[in-house]
Amino acid sequence: MTARKLSLIVPLAFLVHRSLGGPAPEAVAQSVIEPEWEFSISTSTYLVRNGPDYANPNVTADRDWLHLEARYNYEALRTGSIWLGYNFSFGEKLVFEATPMLGGVFGDVTGIAPGYSLSLTYEWLSLSTQGEYFFDSGSRGGNFFYTWTELNVSPVHWLHAGFVIDRTKAFGSSFDIRRGPLLGFTYQKFDFTTYWLSPGSHNSAVVFAATISF
């Protein structure tokens, strides 16, 4: 909120307080500018050709600069992770958002992982990427870099389509680098997106992702 808008709110709150016996103007102003929590719950269901099918649930909570996140089946199957990050953004028409993070990983693999989430948006075009470098507590040979990157075009507010690149180690010791198209729909607080990774290949996968934000 700009200083100009706040300078108008505080005198108005003072008049309300004097005439109606309402709360102190400082409390009114604080309630106006205090940031609120924002949450999202998502599940990505992977249907993998010649591999195990699995689901990847994620939960996020954000308040101003603070970012909290929990993931499962993300770094590896039967593995969870908890994350702490710092949000910042700048720009109006061309908007850049970034969240550097640090996570603790536990389960079939255990370690720590510095990570990030970045996005660049200009009108109907957006580029987003998230990644991490996992340091295995048991063996240096278990270290790896993971990334998921999307390019989206939104001709209307409820539809987006684009391309995705995925580099993962979720299926074992070897890396899989997969790419393919995506198509998604948004309705109010819900988003539904389908990805087709490496169409026609031996390790292709179809991913159905559903997200609710509130």
N, C-alpha and C positions, 0 to 999 in steps of 0.2 A: 504494500500500500504506500502511495507517495506521501511526502510530508505535507503537501498542500491539502490532500483529502483528510489527513489526520488532524490538521489544524482546524478544519471545519467541524469534525466530529466532536472534539473535546469541548468547545464552547457550547455546542448543542446539548451534550450530555450534562454540562453544568446547569443549564437552564431547566432541563427536565428534573434534575435533582433538587433544585431550589423550589420549583413550583409544585412538584408531585411527591417530594420526599423519597425519590428513587435512590439507587446506589450511587456511590461517589463517582465523579466523572472519570477519575483515573482507572477505576475498575471497569467502567464501560469501555474505555479506550483499549484496555488490556484484553478484554474479551473479544474485541473486534479484530485485533492484530495477532493474537496468539495462534500459532499454527496448530492444525488438527492432524490426527493420525490418518494415514491412508493405508489400506490393506489390499492385497491380492492373493487369491488362491488359484493355482493352476495345476492341471494334470496333463501330461503328454503320454499318450499310449502308443508304443512302438510295436508294429507288426513287422517282424523281420523275416525276410526270406532266408532259409537255411540257418536260422539262429533262433535264440529264445525271444519270445514276446515278453514285453515288460511295460510297467507304468512308471513314470517319473513325476511324482508330486512335488510342488514347490509352494512355499508360503513366504510372503514378504510383508514388512511393516515399515512405513516411512513417516517421519515427522520432521519437517524442516530439513536440516542437514543429515539427520540420523537415518541410516538404512540397516534393517535387520532382515535376515533371510535364513530359511531352513530348506534343505534339498534332500531328496532320497533317490537312489539309482541314477545319480548324475555323474560323479567321477568314476564309479564302477557299480556293478550290480551288487545288491545287498550291502550298500554303503551309504551312510548319511553324512551331511556336512552342515555346519552352522556358521553364519557369516555376519560380520560387522563392517559397515561401510559409511562413506561420507558423500552426500549428494551435493552437487553444485551444477549450475547451468548459467548460460548467458545467451543473449541474442533475442530478437523479437520476430522478425520475418525468417531469418536463418537461425535456427535454435540448436545450440550444442548442449548436450547433457552428459554428465560423467559421474560415475560412482566408483572410486577405488575401494577395494575391499580386502579383508583378511579373513580366511576361513580355517576352521578345524575340521578334519576329515576323519571318520571312524567307521569301522566295519570290516569288510573283506580287505580293504586297504586302509592304512592309518597314516596321518601326517598333517602338514599344514599347507595352505595354498594362498598366496597372494593372488588377487584377481581384479577384474574390472568389468564395468558395463558402460558402453559408450553409444551415443546416438546423435545423428545429425539430421535435422528435418528442415525441408524447404517446401512450403505449401503442400503439394500432393505427393512429394517424393521424400523418402526416408531411408537412411542407412543406419543399421544398428549392429553392434557386435558385443559379445561377452566372452570372456576367457579367463583362464587361470593357469598358473604353473604349480603343479603338485609336487611337493617334496615328500617322498616316502620316508617314514621314520625307520623302516626296517632295512632298506637297501637303496643305494644311489641309483641302481639300475631300474628302480621302480618310478623314478621321476618322469614326469611327462607334461607337455603343454596341450591344453584343450581349448578349442574355440568354436563358437557358433555365430555365423554372420548372415544377416538378411538384408536384401535390397527390396523395398516395397514401393509400389505405385498405388495411389488411392484416387481413382477417377471420381468416386463419390464417397461420402463420409462413412458409409456402411460396408464398403467393399475394398479389399486390398489384394493385390497379386504381386508376385515377384519371384525371387531366386534366393536359395539358401545354400550355404557351404558349411559342412560339419566336419570337425576333426575330433575323433573320440577314441577312447581306449576302454569303453564300457564292456566290450565283449571278450576281453582277455589281454594277453601280453602284446598283441600286435595292434598297430594303429589302423583305423579306417578313415579315409578322407572321402566324403560323399557330398554330392551336390545335386540339386534338382529344383523343380518348380514348387511354388506354394500358392495357395488360394485361401482367403479368409473373409469372414463376415463378422460385423459388429452390430450388436443390438443392445442399446442402453448400456448397462454395466457388463455385458457379456461379450466375449470374443471367441470365435471358433475358427481355427486355422488347420488346414490339411497340408502336409508336406510329403513329397515323393522324392526320397533320397536315392541317388544312383539308379534311375529307372532302367529295368531290364538286366541289371548286373547280378552277379552271384550273391552279393551282400546287400541288395536293395532293401529299402524299408519304407513303409507308409506310416506317417505319424499323424495322429489326431490330437490336437491340442485345444483345451478348453480353459478359459480364464474368466474369473469374476473379480471385479475391482470395486471397492467401496471405501 
